[in-house]
Structures are given as C-alpha cells and as structure tokens.
Amino acid sequence: MSTERRTKVLEVLKTAEVGASLLVKGWVRTKRQNKNVAFIALNDGSTINNLQLVADPNQIAEELLKLVTTGACIAAKGDIVASQGSGQSVEMHVKELEILGEADPEKYPLQPKKHSLEFLREIAYLRPRTNTFGAVYRIRHAMIFAVHKFFNDKEFLNIHTPIITASDAEGAGETFRVTSLDMDNLPKNEEGAIDYKQDFFDKETNLTVSGQLEGELAAMALGQIYTFGPTFRAENSNTTRHLAEFWMIEPEMAFFDADDNADLAEEMLQYLVQYALDNCQDDLKFLHDREVEENKNKKESERPELYLIDRLKFVVDNKFERVTYTDAIDILRNSKPNKKKKFKYLIDAWGADLQSEHERYLVEKHFKKPVILSDYPKDIKAFYMRQNDDGKTVAAMDILFPGIGEIIGGSQREERLDKLEQRMDEMGVPKEELWWYLDTRKFGSAPHSGYGLGFERMILFVTGMTNIRDVIPFPRTPGNAEF
C-alpha cells in the first residue's frame, strides 16, 4: 500500500469527491477510540486542517490500532464520505492501515495539550508538527516565493553575494570570524600578533553582516539587483527582536534617488502583505484566532488595538505617512508619553537615536498608519549614506510598522568619491580594505539607492508571533546553536 500514489490532505479536503477511494499518509495528531469506532486526526503538513479517519476495530486489527498514537506516522487507504461531524466536509472510512513509524506515547514530547513556546524552542526539531509552527512555516515559504516573484516581475536580477567576506559593511565590528588556523597553535608574526597571512584566505575574514556593498557593485552594471541571503551578527542581544543568524532582502538600484527608494520599499511591503492575505487564509485565520484567545483575559489597555488580520489590512489599505526625522523628533518631544516620562528613553534633543517605543508611538498613536522616516542625523547612520546639503543629515529612510517598529532601513548611497572618502575618514572606516568599493566611485559613478528588509522581522509581522526565535526554524542566539 505504501508504494501507491498518495493524495495530500489539502487535496482531499478541497477537491476529493465523496465515494473516491484514496491513500493518505501523515502524522497522527490525536486518536479517540471506543468499542465501536476509532477517530484519528491525520495531518501531513500540506494544510493546517486535519483529515478525520474513521476506523472500525472489527475491520482494522486491534494490535495495529494500538500503535496509532499521537506522533506516529501512518498510511491509510479508504473511502471518502460526507462527514457527520462539524469542522470538516469529508472524512475517510479506513479499509487498510499501515504503521510507517511508531511514536512511544511515554516518550513523545508533543502530546495533545497546550505547550509553551519556550518549551517548543527546546524541541525545535519537532515543533513544525504543531499547528502554530506549521502555519508559521507555510507562511514563511509563501513570503519567500512572493519576494522572488515581486522582484522578478519588476525585472530585477537576483545576485548571490559572499557569505565569507573581509569587510564589515556596518562598521560595528560585531562579526563572526572565519579561520582555518589551529586554535591551539596560532601562528604569530614578528610583532607578536596572529599571522593571518598563514590563514586560508591570507587575511582576516568573517561571516557577512550584509550583502549591500557587493550588491551596489552589481547594480553599477546591471541596473536593478536584489540579494536574499543569510547574514550574521555577533551581537550579544537576548531580545525578542534579535537573532545571530537571519535572512536579509537587499535590493540595490542604479539611478534611484531617496524618493524612488521609498516608493519601491512601500510597494514591496504592501505586495507581500497582500500576497499573504490572498494565499495563506487558513493559516492566518488560525494565527489570528490564536492571538485573540491569548489576549482575551488581559486588561483592555494591554490588548492590541488591531488583531492580526486587521493589522495586515491596515498596511495594505493605508498609504504610508512620510515624515522627516526632524519633524518626528518634534512630535515625540511634545507627546504625552514623553512629557509624562512614560517613555523608557526620553526624547529631549535633536540627534537622539529612536527606539522601538518611539517608532511604535509614531505609527500606532500619532499617525495611525505605517510611517517612512527620512533624513536622519549623519552621526547615527552608516558611512555609505548620501550626505544632504545641510551638512547634518543623510538621505536615509526607515519604514516603521505597527507592533514591530523598524522593518526596513535604507538610503540613497553616497556616489561622490570625495564625500565618501571624507566620511570614511571621519568614522574610521579603513579605505584600503574597501578599495574596490571606492573604485566604483572612480569609474562611471552614478546615483543609486537601496534598502534592507530583515526577513524574520517581516515574518514576525505577517504571522503575529511575538518572538523572532519563533519565525525561523532553528534560531541562533547567544548561547544557542542547537539542532
């Protein structure tokens, strides 16, 4: 039986005709049994919905049914009939049953009861079998596909940028080093320092923090490119918004100014959210209902103003508000939370680096729509951002979302060689290491722009999950590289 063609549960529930004889395979979620009948909930990952299997103990051997426990993998062949119960239109009356993989109920960690997200992180290899994580990962796949479709339809080229690099694009120094040297016998040079000339790449190297700089090089020849790859930050942040390994989407566009950049970013975000609404309805409804249930016993003031599906529609239905950093500082400085000292980080002067609480206030309380902040102080931004004529600000932009705060950061890039070199000197960025980057400003330089979207931040927003460790299959965080 197990060699015959199976029908996915999604297909059975959507298109199977009553009377059809089909083979299904999957994992047992629950089993209820009395003397006359056994009800088995089967899920194969193709949908959040289970297929109910009805087995007659007089037809299926008792020793087989005993092995049908939560977590076991089974194959079942039978007839599709109209369901007598609520919640599904059809069910299967089982004629043949095969155990593909047993699961000892005394040892299987995912028994049919409520498990905390913290516990599920400890068994991340099993958590895709839960409703919550099955929904998250199906939505994650849909968003991966939608990203590539969006850029492909706009005739962008996808570029693979290096994972091992000798540059630190952000200049923060929070990198994971890559070496083939013997840690127990490190070679030293005449000055007594580690002799990286003997390392694999003849120099210090690290895992990339961004594909942006290499992406810019490609845009200077191909016009419109995007990267979608893993990035790494050795930042010791144990928060619900930080990972040490995450995925970044970074488009770079020649001949785009700061306004063009913001237009593309807004269009992309609305496209991705609309794609989720159109193509992930069952999973989004489950996560929406889950969020409502999680909040029903909280005080009114602690509940979200909008629940998941309404937040997604909020992004699609509203044109993003555009405001300068300077105007945002004035709004925040004069806001009630600031005057009443409710902000953890009070705003008292121009030049402050905005925190998540400030970003969310602007989106959720003041403008009540997504916000594009522009023209930040140059002292709090990276060396490669184009300097504005005022000498104080750069052509940077951040996009702020409800519940998340910053979801995209980008800028028009500094295309003028003298300005770029001056800024690198001011910030202590070694020009000799980035000679190739500077060369693009010597040979046919052009205005260009780009931005970065942390993919997990996007998934956090689209799924309504509250911890970024729960939107990537195997999170990498300080002290945790399990699985």
N, C-alpha and C positions, 0 to 999 in steps of 0.2 A: 504493500500500500504506500509506503513512504517514498517510493520512486515515481509515483504518478504525479501529474501536474497539480499543484495546489492552487487554490483560489485565496487571495488575500481577504482578510476580514473586512477591510474597507470596501472591496468589490462586492462581497456578499451582502453587506448592509445597504449598499447603494443600488445595485443592479440585479442581484440574484432573483430569479423568478421562483415563486412557490412551486414545488414539485421537482426542482432540479436536484440531481444527486451530485454532491461536491466533496472535495477533500480539502480540509483546512489544517493548518499547523500553527502552533503558537505556545504561549506560556500560560499556565493556569493562574488566574488572579484569585478566584475563590471557588469553593465547592460546597454545596449544601446537599445533603442526602437523607432520605428516609427509606422506609421499607420498599416503597413502590417506585421511587424515581431519584435520580441524581441530577442536580443542576450545576453545570460547570461554566464559569465565566472565562472565556478564552480571549487573549489579546496577542497580536503578532507584531505590534509596533506601527502598523500602517495607518492606524487611527486611534484616537483616544477612546473610542467606543468599543465595548466588548461584544463578542458574539456569544449568545447563550446556547450551550449544548445541553440537550436533554437526553440522558442515558437511562435505559431500563435495566435494573440489576438482573432481570430474568434473561436479558439478551447479552449483556456485557459481563464477563466473568468477574466475580467479587474480588478475586486477587488482583485483577487489573485496576478496578475502581479504587482499591485501597492505595494504589500508587499514584492516583490522581490527587496530588496535594498542591497547595499554593507554591508556586515557583517551578513546578515540574513542567517539562516540555513534552507536548503530546501531538499526535496526529489523529484526526478524527474524520471518518467518512460517513455521510448520511444524507438524509433528505431535508431540503429547506421547506419549512412550513410557516404559516402565519403564526405570529407569536400570540400567546394567550395573555402574557404579562404586559405591564406598561414599560416604556423606556426603549423598546425596540419593535420594529415592524415584523421582523422574521427571526426564527431560531432554527437550530438544526436538531433533528432527531437522529441520534447516533446509531449506526449499524455496525461499524467497526472502529476499534480503538487501539492505538499503539503508543506505548511509552517510549519517547525518544531520549529523555533524560530525567532521572529521578531527582527529587529535592527533599532531603530528610527534614520533616517538619520540626524536629527537635533542634535542628541547627540552622535552618534557613532564616536569615535575619529579617526578611521582609514579609512578616506575617500581616494579614489583612487588618491592620489597625493604624491609627494616626502616628506617624513618625515625625520627629522634629527635623528641620532642615540641617541642624548641626549634626545630628546622628547620621543622616544620609550622606553628609560630606565624608564621614569616616568610612563609608562603604560606597564610594563613588563608582566603583565598578558594577554595582547593582542598581544604582538609583535611576538609570534610564527605564527600568521596569515599572517605576511608579507613574501614576497619572500626571503628576506635576512635571516631572522631568522629561517624560515622553513628549508632553506638549511643548516644553521649552526647546527641546532639540529639534522637533519638527519645524517650529517657527524659526529657529536658528538656520536650518537648511533653507527655508523659503527666503530668508533675508540674504543669504549668500547668493542664491540664484538671482534675486532681484537686483542686487548690487551689480553683478556682471551684466545683467540684461539692460539696466539703465545706461551704463557706460557704453556697452556695445551698440545700443540703438542710437547713441549720440556719436558713434564712430571714434570713440577713444580707443587707444591701444593699451592692452594690459602688459605691464613690464614687471619682470621679476628682478627685484633689487637685492643686493647681497645681504645674507644673514650674518656672515662674518665680515667685519669692517675694521678699519684702523681709525675711523673718525667717530666723534661723539657729536651728532647733529645738534643736540640741545645744549651742549656745553656744560651740562650739570655734573658730569663725572660719575653718574650713577650707573655704571656699566658692569656687565659680567665679562670677565676676562676669558679669553680663549688661548690655551697654550698646549704644546706637546712636551714641554720641559719636564724633567723628573723633579717633582716637588721635594724629594728627599735629598736631591743633589743639584741644586740650582747653579748654573754656571755664572761666574762673575767677571766683569770687565776690570780694567786697570783702576777705575775709580771705586771699585767695590760694589757697584750696582749690578743688578741682574743683567746678564748679557743676552738681550733679545735677538742679537744677530745669530745666535745659535738655535733660535726657536724656528718653528716650521715656516712661518712667513717672514722671517728676518726682521720682525718688528713687533711691537705690542699690538695685539688685536683684541677685539671684544665682540659680543653679540650686539646686533644693531638696535638702536633706540628709535630709529625712524628710517624709512626709505626715501625721505624727502629730497635730500641733496642729490642722490643719484637719479631720482625722478625728474628733478629740474634739468639735469643733463640731457635726458631723453626728450623732454618737452622742447628743448632748444634745437631739436632736429625733426621731431615727429609731430610737433604741434600740440596734441592733446593726448596725455597718457594717464594711467592710474595704476597704483600698486595696491595689492591686497595681500598682506603677508604678516607673519609673526614678528613682534617686536618685544624687547626685553628691557626692563628697568630694575636695577638692583637698589630699589628704594625701600627702606625698611618701614613700610606703611601697613599696619594691620587695621585697615578700614574696610568698610563695605563697598568702597568705590575703587580700590586699587588691586592690581594683580602684577606679579613679576613677569609673567608671560601673557601677552594678549595679542589681538589681531588688529591691524590698522588698515584703513582705506585712505589712500593719499593720492588724489588727482593733482596734476600739475598742468597748467595751460599757458602756452605762449600767447601773447597779445591780449591777455585778460587783465583788466585793472581790478581794483578792490571791489567795485560795484558788480562787475561781471562775476567775480569770485563768489560774492554773497548770493547773487541770483542763482548760480548753479547749486550752491550748497542748500539753499531753501528748496529748490525744485527737487533735488535728490531726496531730501528728508521726507518731503510730502509724498513723493513717489513710493518710497519704501514703506511708509506707514499705510498708504492706500493699498499697496500690494498685500500687506498682512491682513488688512480688513477684508479684502476680496478673496484671499486664498487660504486663510487659516481660521475660518469661522468657528469650527468646533473646538479647536484648542484655545482660541481667545475667549470663547464663552466659558469654558471650564476655568481658565485663569481669572476671568472677571468675577465669576461666581465665588471662586476661592477667596479672592480679595474681599468681597462683600462679607463673606462668612467670617473671615479673620478679624474684621473691624466691627462686627455688629454689637459686641459687648463693650466697645470703647466709648468714652465720652464723645459727645458731638464735636467738641473742639479738637479731638485727636484723630478724627476720621478724615480721609482725603476729601477735598471738595468735589473731585470728579473721580469716579472709578474707571477701571482700565479702558474699556471700550470708549467711554466718553472722553477720556484723555487723548486717545488716538484720534478720534474725530475732531477734537479741539485743535490738534496740529494741522490736520488736513483742511479744516474749514476756515482757518484764520490766516490772513496774510501776516507774515512776521513783522513785528514792530522794529524799526531801525532807529537806533539812538547812539549818540557818541558817549564814550567813556566819561567825558567832562559833564555832560547833562545827567548821566546816570549817577555820578557822584553827588551832584546837587540834589537829585531825588532821594538818594539814600541818606544823605546828611540831614535832610529835613523830614525824614519819615518818622512815624510814631515809634517803631521799634528802636530806632537809633536814639531819639530824644528821650525815650523811657528806659534806655540802656538794656533793651531786650536782646539786641544782637550780642553774640559772644565776642565778635570783633567789631568794635565801634568805628564808624566812619567819621573822621574829623578833618581830613586834609586830602587834597588832590594828590594822586600818586599812590594811594593805597591799592594793594593787590586784592581784588574782590574775592570773597569766599563764597562757598556754596549757599550759605544763608542769604547773602546779598543777591546772588543771581536768582534764587528762587523767589525772593520778595519781588523783584522786578517783574518776573514772569507771572507769578501766581496772584499777587496782591495789587500791584500798581497797574501794569498794562493788561493783565489777564489775557495774554497771548504769547506765543514764542517771541523771543527778542534776539535781534542781531546787534551786538555791541561793537563799536568800531573806534578806531583812533585812540589806542591805548598809549600811556606814557612809555617812551622807548626804554626807560630804565628797568621796566619789569617784563620786557619782551626779548626775544632772541635776536642774535646779531644779524640774521639774514633778512629781517623785515624792512621794507622800504621806508625811509625817513620822510616824514611830511615836512612841508615848507616852514612850519612853525618852530622847527628845531627841538621840539619837546616830545612829539608823538610820532607813532609809526602807523602805517596803513594795515593794521591788524584787525581781525574780527573774530569774535566768539559768538556761537549760537547757543542760546540758553533755552532749556526745555523745562516744563513743569515736573516736579518731583526729582529731577536729575541735576539741574543746574547746567553747567557747560557740557555740551555734547559734541561740538565741533570747534576747533581752533584753526585759524588760517591767516593768510596775509598776502598782500602783493609783495613780491620778493624784490630785494634791492638789486637793480640791474646795473647801477652806476659803480664802476670799479673803484673810484676814489672814495666814494661814500662807504662802500662795503669794507674796504681796507681800513678806513678810519675807525669804523665801528668795531671791527675785529681787534684792532689795537686797543681800543678803549675797554673792551671786555676780556682781553687776554686770551683771545682765540688764536692758536698758532697758525699763521698763514702758510708756513712751509708744509704743514700736514695737509692743507686744503688747496694746494697749488692748482690742482685740476679743476676745482670748483671756481677759483678765481679766473682761470683761463677762459671760462665761458663768458666772462665779462670783457675779455680782451678780443675775442674772435666772434663778431656778429651778435653782440648782446642785444637783448630785446626785453621789453616789459613783459612780465609774466607773474602768474599768481597760482596759489594752491591752498589746500587745507587738509586737515587730518580728522578723520572720524574714528574714534575708538569703537571697534565693532561691538565689544561687550557692553559698552555704555548704551549703544543703540538697542541691543537685545534686552538689556535691563529695562529700558523704557517700553519696548513693544510687548514684553511679557508681564510687566508689573511686578517682577521679582524685586526684592529689596536689598539683596546682597550679590555683588558681582561674581562671587565664587559659585553662584548657583546658575549662571548662564553660560559657563564654559564646562565641557565635560570633565576635565581634570585640572582643577585650579592649581596654579603655582604661586605660593605666597611665602612670606618669611617663615622658615621652619617647616615648610610643607612641600615636598616633591614626591608624594606618594603616587603609586599606580603609574 
